[in-house]
Amino acid sequence: MKILSAAQIAQIDAITCEEQHIASSDLMDRAAHAVFLELKKRYQNMANQHFTIICGKGNNGGDGLVLARILDDNLAEVNIYLVKSADYSSNNLINQKKISDKRIQFFSETDDLAFPKDTIVLDCLFGSGLREELNEKWNHICNQINQADVVVYAIDMPSGLVADHPTSLKAPVIHADLVYTFQVPKLSLLMPQNQCFYDDFQVLDIQLSTHAIELTDSNMNYVTEDIIWSSYKKRKRFEHKGNFGHILIIGGSKGKMGAVQFALKAALRSGCGLATAYIPSNGNTIIQTAVPEAMLLLDDHSSYITNIPQLSSYQAIGVGVGLGTAVETVKAFSKFLKSISDQPIVVDADALNILAINSEWWSAIPPNSILTPHPKELSRIIGTWADDWDKLKKVKKFAHQYQLHILVKGANSAMVMADGTIFFNSTGNVGMATGGSGDVLTGILTALLGQGYPPQQALILGVYIHGRAADIAVPSIGKYSLLPSDIISFLPHAFLELEKNGSVISR
């Protein structure tokens, strides 16, 4: 699913109206009806529900006026607030005339609004068409809503949040429990710094022209199951373990053998044919007991890695989990970089930290390798950033310079590819924010590379499956108690779901 700018969406709206022979007000009706259907799922008995709709002067306010009529027709109690203005949009005016003047309460920025107990506020003040931050005159209205003890649903965007570039944390913005946005995600809804403005978002299909969307250029995408299924490899009856790759995990040090255990288990659960780990010798009993399905190669040193094995027999390599940064380990990693041929590799954890302090080694990383830094590791690689937009800009520059694929971890993790395209993940939850989750991901990615997935596809699929397994685990385990081992346990469920849903899509 493409991520488009507000200007691009406006153009697609116009093309949709022309192609489908509808008026822009009809598109507004369609958007309001889509929101109503979602509200109906949450509040089935509309006669017992009260809504307060805050409408602006533009088309977002028009959406709110249409929604008010639909809710009223379904017996809900509705209070309508509409900002006073001398220049309403034409569609806003059309929908004002369809509602009795007595039903609309006009307000200015300095007025006090009333919120009945248990009302649900629908924020229709400003949508994705907002081009710049609201000025301080809107503080009073936004603060009233934010401080009220009410549930807030934002329609299209939280009012005051600009869709395409950073919004100051000090700017007036209505905070939403949920955002109902239309057709495609907006970039601002995917940026971690904006999480203070809303809790979650949902994309509603309003049947905009698929042809127009396909022809609109964008280097950013939101990963949906359709994207995943298009590259997913179904297994054939006569395939065997030799077809699914022999992968190597290099890592481990005294006190950090669990990282290797996680990576191996995740790799095996993600379908690799064979898995071997190269570890310090004192990890032998630990790994052989915990992961009997895996094979081991042991370093001569008991507590950390001082050498590397022969690499040519492996289809993919994951390096760095629990590795440590001992002097001998750094030397061994340098030797590793000189020994890599053309295998795809995943670089994680301490391997990234070693590279960060030996920046001249970056050119030795094979092109199309996958880097999976957590935020601290990322800052060691690219330096600090002013905001999330600046962070992505710096990551894109670094990825292009060395032709690498870099994961920017977080909610809706961003996958920045060597060619400049960015994919935002749609799965996962805050329960994954615990030590070891990254080791699990390294195992998944290495397994997918070993099975022959191109690096870009492996990264997109691996991050999606990693997050989806955690999402499936949450209903029975919860976000507070989720462990990396739980993610591994639910990987089969995620793959089974993909198989099942993919079969439906393919038909």
C-alpha positions as CSV (number, residue, x, y, z in Angstrom):
1,M,0.0,0.0,0.0
2,K,1.5,3.3,-1.1
3,I,2.1,6.2,1.3
4,L,1.1,9.4,-0.5
5,S,1.3,13.1,0.3
6,A,-1.7,15.2,1.0
7,A,-1.3,16.9,-2.4
8,Q,-1.2,13.5,-4.2
9,I,-4.3,12.3,-2.3
10,A,-6.1,15.5,-3.4
11,Q,-5.2,14.8,-7.0
12,I,-6.4,11.2,-6.7
13,D,-9.7,12.5,-5.2
14,A,-10.2,14.6,-8.3
15,I,-9.4,11.8,-10.7
16,T,-11.7,9.5,-8.8
17,C,-14.6,11.8,-9.2
18,E,-13.9,12.2,-12.9
19,E,-13.5,8.4,-13.5
20,Q,-16.4,7.3,-11.4
21,H,-18.7,10.2,-12.5
22,I,-19.4,11.4,-9.0
23,A,-19.3,14.8,-7.3
24,S,-16.7,15.5,-4.6
25,S,-19.6,15.7,-2.1
26,D,-20.4,12.1,-3.0
27,L,-16.8,11.1,-2.0
28,M,-17.4,12.9,1.2
29,D,-20.6,10.9,1.8
30,R,-18.6,7.7,1.1
31,A,-15.9,8.7,3.7
32,A,-18.4,9.5,6.4
33,H,-20.3,6.2,5.7
34,A,-17.0,4.2,6.1
35,V,-16.4,5.9,9.5
36,F,-20.0,5.2,10.5
37,L,-19.6,1.5,9.7
38,E,-16.6,1.3,12.0
39,L,-18.4,3.1,14.8
40,K,-21.3,0.8,14.4
41,K,-19.0,-2.2,15.0
42,R,-17.9,-0.6,18.3
43,Y,-21.2,0.8,19.4
44,Q,-24.0,-1.5,18.2
45,N,-26.8,0.2,20.1
46,M,-26.6,3.7,18.6
47,A,-29.8,4.8,20.4
48,N,-27.8,4.7,23.7
49,Q,-24.8,6.5,22.4
50,H,-23.9,10.2,22.4
51,F,-21.5,11.9,20.0
52,T,-20.0,15.4,20.0
53,I,-18.7,16.3,16.5
54,I,-16.3,19.2,16.2
55,C,-16.3,20.4,12.6
56,G,-14.0,22.8,10.8
57,K,-14.6,25.1,7.9
58,G,-13.2,22.8,5.2
59,N,-13.9,19.3,3.8
60,N,-12.9,17.6,7.0
61,G,-15.7,19.6,8.7
62,G,-18.0,18.5,5.8
63,D,-17.2,14.9,6.6
64,G,-18.3,15.6,10.1
65,L,-21.5,17.1,9.0
66,V,-22.4,14.1,6.9
67,L,-21.4,11.8,9.7
68,A,-23.7,13.8,12.0
69,R,-26.7,13.2,9.7
70,I,-25.9,9.4,9.4
71,L,-25.6,9.1,13.2
72,D,-28.8,11.0,13.7
73,D,-30.6,8.8,11.2
74,N,-29.5,5.8,13.3
75,L,-31.0,7.3,16.5
76,A,-27.8,8.4,18.1
77,E,-27.7,11.6,20.1
78,V,-25.5,14.1,18.4
79,N,-24.1,17.5,19.3
80,I,-22.7,19.4,16.4
81,Y,-20.1,22.2,16.8
82,L,-19.0,24.1,13.7
83,V,-16.3,26.8,13.7
84,K,-17.5,30.2,12.6
85,S,-16.0,31.2,9.3
86,A,-16.5,33.6,6.3
87,D,-15.0,31.1,3.8
88,Y,-16.4,27.6,4.2
89,S,-15.6,25.1,1.5
90,S,-18.3,24.5,-1.0
91,N,-18.9,20.9,0.2
92,N,-19.1,22.1,3.8
93,L,-21.8,24.6,2.8
94,I,-23.7,21.9,0.9
95,N,-23.8,19.8,4.0
96,Q,-24.6,22.6,6.4
97,K,-27.8,23.2,4.4
98,K,-28.9,19.6,4.9
99,I,-28.9,20.1,8.7
100,S,-31.2,22.4,10.6
101,D,-29.5,25.6,11.8
102,K,-30.9,24.8,15.2
103,R,-28.9,21.6,15.3
104,I,-25.5,23.4,14.7
105,Q,-23.7,25.2,17.4
106,F,-21.3,27.7,15.9
107,F,-18.1,28.5,17.9
108,S,-14.9,30.5,17.8
109,E,-11.5,29.6,19.0
110,T,-12.0,31.3,22.4
111,D,-15.3,29.7,23.2
112,D,-15.9,27.0,25.8
113,L,-17.3,23.7,24.5
114,A,-19.6,21.4,26.5
115,F,-18.9,17.6,26.6
116,P,-21.7,15.6,28.1
117,K,-20.8,12.6,30.3
118,D,-19.8,9.6,28.2
119,T,-20.0,11.4,24.9
120,I,-17.6,10.3,22.1
121,V,-15.8,13.2,20.4
122,L,-15.4,13.0,16.7
123,D,-12.6,15.4,15.6
124,C,-13.4,16.7,12.2
125,L,-11.7,20.1,12.6
126,F,-8.7,19.7,10.3
127,G,-7.7,16.8,8.1
128,S,-4.7,15.8,6.0
129,G,-5.1,19.0,3.9
130,L,-3.6,21.0,6.7
131,R,-0.3,22.5,5.3
132,E,1.2,24.0,8.4
133,E,1.0,23.9,12.2
134,L,-2.0,25.6,13.9
135,N,-1.1,28.8,15.7
136,E,-1.6,29.4,19.4
137,K,-5.2,30.8,18.9
138,W,-6.3,27.1,18.7
139,N,-4.7,26.2,22.0
140,H,-8.0,26.8,23.9
141,I,-10.1,24.5,21.8
142,C,-7.5,21.7,21.6
143,N,-6.8,21.9,25.3
144,Q,-10.5,21.6,26.2
145,I,-10.8,18.4,24.2
146,N,-7.5,16.9,25.4
147,Q,-8.3,17.6,29.0
148,A,-11.9,16.3,28.8
149,D,-12.5,12.8,30.1
150,V,-13.8,11.5,26.8
151,V,-12.9,9.1,24.0
152,V,-11.7,10.9,20.9
153,Y,-11.8,9.6,17.3
154,A,-10.0,11.7,14.7
155,I,-11.4,11.7,11.2
156,D,-8.5,11.5,8.6
157,M,-5.9,13.1,10.9
158,P,-5.7,14.4,14.5
159,S,-6.5,18.1,14.0
160,G,-3.3,20.1,14.0
161,L,-1.0,17.2,13.0
162,V,0.5,18.0,9.6
163,A,0.5,15.0,7.3
164,D,3.8,15.3,5.4
165,H,6.3,17.0,7.7
166,P,7.2,17.4,11.4
167,T,4.8,19.0,13.8
168,S,6.2,20.7,16.9
169,L,5.4,19.0,20.2
170,K,4.3,22.5,21.4
171,A,1.8,23.0,18.6
172,P,-1.9,22.8,19.2
173,V,-3.0,19.2,18.3
174,I,-6.1,17.3,19.3
175,H,-5.0,14.0,20.8
176,A,-6.9,11.0,19.5
177,D,-7.5,7.5,20.9
178,L,-7.9,6.3,17.3
179,V,-7.5,7.9,13.9
180,Y,-9.8,6.8,11.0
181,T,-7.7,7.8,8.0
182,F,-8.8,7.3,4.4
183,Q,-7.4,5.0,1.7
184,V,-3.7,5.1,2.6
185,P,-1.7,5.8,5.7
186,K,-0.3,9.3,6.1
187,L,3.5,9.6,6.8
188,S,3.0,11.5,10.1
189,L,0.9,8.6,11.5
190,L,4.0,6.3,11.0
191,M,6.5,8.5,12.8
192,P,7.4,7.6,16.4
193,Q,7.7,11.2,17.6
194,N,3.9,11.7,16.8
195,Q,2.8,8.8,19.1
196,C,2.0,11.4,21.8
197,F,-0.8,12.7,19.5
198,Y,-2.7,9.4,19.0
199,D,-2.8,5.9,20.2
200,D,-3.6,4.0,17.0
201,F,-4.9,4.4,13.4
202,Q,-7.0,2.5,11.0
203,V,-7.1,2.8,7.2
204,L,-10.6,2.9,5.7
205,D,-11.1,2.1,2.0
206,I,-13.3,4.7,0.3
207,Q,-12.8,3.3,-3.2
208,L,-10.5,5.9,-4.6
209,S,-9.3,5.2,-8.1
210,T,-6.9,2.2,-8.0
211,H,-5.6,3.2,-11.4
212,A,-4.7,6.7,-10.2
213,I,-3.0,5.3,-7.1
214,E,-1.0,2.9,-9.2
215,L,0.2,5.7,-11.5
216,T,1.2,8.0,-8.6
217,D,4.9,7.8,-7.8
218,S,5.9,7.1,-4.2
219,N,9.1,5.6,-2.7
220,M,7.2,4.8,0.5
221,N,5.0,1.8,1.2
222,Y,3.0,0.4,4.1
223,V,3.4,-3.4,4.3
224,T,0.1,-5.2,4.1
225,E,-0.6,-9.0,3.7
226,D,-1.0,-8.6,-0.1
227,I,2.6,-7.4,-0.3
228,I,3.8,-10.3,1.8
229,W,1.9,-12.9,-0.1
230,S,3.1,-11.7,-3.5
231,S,6.7,-12.8,-2.5
232,Y,5.9,-15.7,-0.2
233,K,7.3,-19.1,-1.3
234,K,4.9,-22.0,-0.9
235,R,6.7,-25.3,-0.5
236,K,6.5,-28.1,-3.0
237,R,5.9,-31.7,-2.3
238,F,9.3,-33.1,-3.3
239,E,11.5,-30.4,-1.8
240,H,14.0,-31.4,0.9
241,K,16.2,-29.8,3.5
242,G,18.8,-29.1,0.9
243,N,16.4,-26.8,-0.9
244,F,15.9,-24.6,2.2
245,G,19.4,-23.4,2.9
246,H,22.1,-24.1,5.5
247,I,22.5,-21.0,7.6
248,L,25.3,-19.9,10.0
249,I,24.9,-17.8,13.2
250,I,28.1,-16.3,14.5
251,G,27.8,-14.9,18.0
252,G,27.8,-15.6,21.7
253,S,30.1,-14.7,24.6
254,K,30.2,-15.4,28.3
255,G,26.8,-14.6,29.8
256,K,25.2,-14.0,26.3
257,M,24.6,-17.4,24.9
258,G,20.8,-16.9,25.1
259,A,21.1,-14.6,22.1
260,V,22.4,-17.4,20.0
261,Q,19.7,-19.7,21.3
262,F,17.0,-17.3,20.3
263,A,18.5,-16.7,16.8
264,L,18.8,-20.5,16.2
265,K,15.4,-21.4,17.4
266,A,13.8,-18.6,15.3
267,A,15.8,-19.6,12.2
268,L,14.6,-23.2,12.5
269,R,11.0,-22.1,13.1
270,S,11.3,-19.9,10.0
271,G,12.0,-22.8,7.7
272,C,15.8,-23.1,7.1
273,G,16.9,-26.6,6.2
274,L,20.0,-26.7,8.4
275,A,21.3,-24.3,11.1
276,T,24.8,-24.1,12.5
277,A,26.2,-21.8,15.1
278,Y,29.8,-20.7,15.7
279,I,30.2,-19.9,19.4
280,P,32.7,-19.9,22.2
281,S,33.5,-23.4,23.5
282,N,31.8,-22.8,26.9
283,G,28.4,-22.5,25.1
284,N,28.5,-26.1,23.8
285,T,26.3,-27.7,26.5
286,I,24.0,-24.7,26.7
287,I,23.1,-24.6,23.0
288,Q,23.2,-28.4,22.4
289,T,20.7,-28.8,25.2
290,A,18.5,-25.8,24.3
291,V,18.5,-26.3,20.5
292,P,19.2,-30.0,19.8
293,E,18.1,-29.4,16.1
294,A,21.1,-27.1,15.5
295,M,24.7,-28.0,14.8
296,L,27.7,-26.3,16.5
297,L,31.2,-25.2,15.6
298,L,33.3,-24.2,18.6
299,D,35.9,-21.5,18.9
300,D,39.1,-22.4,20.8
301,H,38.4,-19.7,23.4
302,S,35.9,-20.6,26.2
303,S,34.3,-17.2,26.7
304,Y,34.4,-15.3,23.4
305,I,35.1,-15.6,19.7
306,T,38.7,-15.3,18.5
307,N,38.4,-16.8,15.0
308,I,35.9,-17.6,12.3
309,P,35.0,-20.9,10.5
310,Q,35.1,-21.6,6.8
311,L,32.2,-19.7,5.3
312,S,31.7,-21.0,1.8
313,S,29.3,-23.9,2.6
314,Y,26.5,-21.6,4.0
315,Q,23.8,-19.9,2.1
316,A,23.3,-17.1,4.6
317,I,25.1,-15.8,7.7
318,G,23.8,-13.9,10.7
319,V,26.5,-12.2,12.8
320,G,26.6,-10.2,16.0
321,V,24.1,-11.7,18.4
322,G,25.6,-11.8,21.9
323,L,29.0,-11.4,20.2
324,G,30.7,-9.0,22.6
325,T,33.5,-6.6,21.7
326,A,36.6,-8.2,23.2
327,V,39.8,-7.2,21.4
328,E,40.3,-10.7,19.9
329,T,36.6,-10.7,18.8
330,V,37.1,-7.5,16.9
331,K,40.1,-9.0,15.1
332,A,38.0,-12.1,14.3
333,F,35.3,-9.9,12.9
334,S,37.8,-8.1,10.7
335,K,38.9,-11.5,9.4
336,F,35.2,-12.4,8.8
337,L,34.8,-9.3,6.6
338,K,37.8,-10.3,4.5
339,S,36.5,-13.9,4.1
340,I,32.9,-13.2,3.0
341,S,32.3,-14.1,-0.6
342,D,28.8,-13.5,-2.0
343,Q,26.5,-14.8,0.7
344,P,23.8,-12.5,2.0
345,I,24.4,-11.6,5.6
346,V,22.5,-10.1,8.5
347,V,24.5,-7.7,10.7
348,D,23.2,-7.2,14.2
349,A,24.0,-6.1,17.8
350,D,27.8,-6.1,18.6
351,A,28.8,-6.6,15.0
352,L,27.2,-3.2,14.4
353,N,28.9,-1.7,17.5
354,I,32.3,-2.9,16.2
355,L,31.6,-1.4,12.8
356,A,30.6,1.9,14.4
357,I,34.0,2.3,15.9
358,N,35.8,1.0,12.8
359,S,34.0,3.1,10.2
360,E,36.6,2.3,7.5
361,W,35.3,-1.3,7.5
362,W,31.8,-0.4,6.2
363,S,33.0,-0.7,2.6
364,A,33.8,-4.4,3.3
365,I,30.2,-5.2,4.1
366,P,28.8,-7.0,1.0
367,P,26.2,-4.9,-1.0
368,N,22.6,-5.8,-0.2
369,S,23.4,-7.0,3.4
370,I,20.8,-6.4,6.0
371,L,21.5,-4.2,9.1
372,T,19.2,-4.4,12.1
373,P,20.3,-1.8,14.7
374,H,18.2,-0.8,17.7
375,P,18.0,3.0,18.2
376,K,21.2,3.3,20.2
377,E,23.2,1.3,17.7
378,L,21.7,3.3,14.9
379,S,22.8,6.6,16.5
380,R,26.4,5.2,16.7
381,I,26.2,4.5,13.0
382,I,24.6,7.6,11.5
383,G,25.0,10.1,14.4
384,T,22.1,11.9,16.1
385,W,19.1,13.3,14.3
386,A,16.8,16.3,14.8
387,D,13.5,14.4,14.3
388,D,12.2,11.2,12.6
389,W,12.2,12.8,9.2
390,D,15.9,13.7,9.6
391,K,16.6,10.2,10.9
392,L,15.1,8.6,7.7
393,K,17.0,11.1,5.6
394,K,20.3,10.1,7.2
395,V,19.6,6.4,7.0
396,K,18.7,6.7,3.3
397,K,22.0,8.5,2.7
398,F,24.0,5.8,4.5
399,A,22.1,2.9,2.9
400,H,22.7,4.4,-0.6
401,Q,26.4,5.1,0.1
402,Y,27.1,1.4,1.1
403,Q,24.2,-0.2,-0.8
404,L,22.8,-1.8,2.3
405,H,19.2,-2.5,3.6
406,I,18.7,-0.9,7.0
407,L,15.9,-1.6,9.5
408,V,14.9,1.4,11.7
409,K,13.3,-0.3,14.6
410,G,10.2,0.9,16.4
411,A,6.4,1.0,16.1
412,N,5.8,0.6,12.3
413,S,9.5,-0.2,11.8
414,A,10.9,1.4,8.7
415,M,12.9,-0.7,6.3
416,V,15.2,1.6,4.3
417,M,16.4,-0.1,1.1
418,A,19.6,0.5,-0.8
419,D,17.6,2.0,-3.7
420,G,16.0,4.6,-1.5
421,T,12.6,2.9,-1.1
422,I,11.1,2.7,2.4
423,F,8.6,0.1,3.7
424,F,6.8,0.7,7.0
425,N,5.8,-2.5,8.8
426,S,2.2,-2.9,9.9
427,T,2.6,-5.6,12.6
428,G,4.0,-5.8,16.1
429,N,3.4,-4.3,19.5
430,V,5.1,-2.7,22.4
431,G,5.4,-6.1,24.1
432,M,8.4,-6.7,21.8
433,A,10.4,-4.0,23.5
434,T,12.5,-6.4,25.5
435,G,16.0,-7.8,25.3
436,G,16.2,-10.7,22.9
437,S,13.5,-9.7,20.4
438,G,16.1,-8.5,18.0
439,D,18.0,-11.8,18.2
440,V,14.8,-13.6,17.2
441,L,14.5,-11.3,14.2
442,T,18.1,-12.0,13.2
443,G,17.3,-15.7,13.1
444,I,14.2,-15.2,11.0
445,L,15.9,-13.0,8.5
446,T,18.9,-15.3,8.2
447,A,16.6,-18.3,7.6
448,L,14.7,-16.4,4.9
449,L,17.9,-15.4,3.1
450,G,19.1,-19.0,3.3
451,Q,15.9,-20.1,1.6
452,G,16.7,-17.9,-1.4
453,Y,14.6,-14.8,-0.7
454,P,16.2,-11.7,-2.2
455,P,17.4,-9.4,0.7
456,Q,14.6,-6.8,0.2
457,Q,11.9,-9.5,0.3
458,A,13.5,-11.3,3.2
459,L,13.6,-8.1,5.2
460,I,10.0,-7.2,4.5
461,L,8.6,-10.7,5.1
462,G,10.8,-11.3,8.2
463,V,9.9,-8.1,10.0
464,Y,6.2,-8.7,9.2
465,I,6.2,-12.3,10.5
466,H,8.2,-11.3,13.6
467,G,5.6,-8.7,14.5
468,R,2.7,-10.8,13.5
469,A,3.8,-13.7,15.8
470,A,4.0,-11.2,18.7
471,D,0.5,-9.9,17.8
472,I,-0.9,-13.4,17.9
473,A,0.7,-14.0,21.2
474,V,-0.7,-10.9,23.0
475,P,-4.3,-12.0,23.5
476,S,-3.2,-15.0,25.6
477,I,0.1,-13.6,27.1
478,G,-0.3,-9.8,27.2
479,K,2.1,-7.0,26.3
480,Y,3.6,-6.8,29.7
481,S,4.6,-10.5,29.9
482,L,5.6,-11.1,26.3
483,L,9.0,-12.7,26.0
484,P,11.2,-13.4,22.9
485,S,10.7,-17.1,23.5
486,D,6.9,-16.4,23.1
487,I,7.5,-14.8,19.7
488,I,9.3,-17.9,18.6
489,S,6.5,-20.1,20.0
490,F,4.0,-18.2,17.9
491,L,6.0,-18.1,14.7
492,P,4.2,-21.3,13.4
493,H,0.9,-19.5,14.0
494,A,2.0,-16.5,11.9
495,F,3.2,-18.7,9.1
496,L,0.0,-20.8,9.2
497,E,-2.1,-17.6,9.0
498,L,-0.1,-16.4,6.0
499,E,-0.5,-19.8,4.3
500,K,-4.3,-19.8,4.9
501,N,-5.0,-16.2,4.0
502,G,-2.6,-16.4,1.0
503,S,-4.6,-19.3,-0.3
504,V,-7.7,-17.2,-0.2
505,I,-6.0,-14.3,-1.9
506,S,-4.6,-16.6,-4.7
507,R,-8.0,-17.8,-5.5
